[in-house]
Structures are given as C-alpha cells and as structure tokens.
Amino acid sequence: MLTKRKLKNKVRVTFTLPAREGEESICLVGDFNNWEECVTSMARNKDGDWQVKLDLEPNREYQYRYLVNERTWRNDPAADDYVRNPFGSDNSLVSTVVTRLPKRSGSKKSRG
C-alpha cells in the first residue's frame, strides 16, 4: 500500500508491504536513494507488515523495488504503475504529483 501526504515542500510517502513467511529483512531501493541496496531499511509495523516513510520531491515519478533478505527482488502490488527495466523485469513506480494529495493535518489556520 502507498499513502501520500503533501507537506510544505515535500510529499511524505508511506510504503507498506504485506509480510510473507520467511522474510527477515526488506529494503526499499530506488531512484530516491540511487539504487543503493539496504540504505533504506523497512521495519515491521504493529500489524506485522513492513513499512517505511520517505519525504520525496513533489511532481516527480520514482522507480523502486523491494529487496527481500538481501537477495530477492519484489515489486509493490500497490504501485502507481510499472516501468520496464534494463534487466528484463519491471520496476514499481510511485508518483508524487501534488494536485490531489491530502495536506498534512493541522495545516489549516483558523480564521477567528
């Protein structure tokens, strides 16, 4: 699952991946971290799923994949789209176009 929230100058994207048996570690790898493996580690949330939040530049598209147990690549079933990569498979794609993203809570000022 991908959730997105507009911040002042960024878009906070929460990447959530349902857990599977045998997964000991998952890293999020993509354009946003120069495809460096295991720089962006995911942690298990209270439901047991894997999750990480990133603040990304708005109005861009980022390609990414998950690296499971430092050896198996996995795509995101909830990706915005998929793009063919040079290795004969697909990369997941997330868009940070801000036209319809919810703003962060508490950002409205009262007009008293």
WORAHU-V570032 format. One line per field, one symbol per residue. burial: I if it has 24 or more other C-alpha atoms within 12 Angstrom, else O. A space follows every 50 residues. Layout:
burial = ???
//
This chain:
burial = OIIIIIOOOOIIIIIIIIIOOOIOIIIIIIOIOOOOIOOIIIIOOOOOOI IIIIOIIIOOIIIIIIIIOOOOIIIIOOIIOOOOOOOOOOIIIIIIOIOO OOOOOOOOOOOO
//
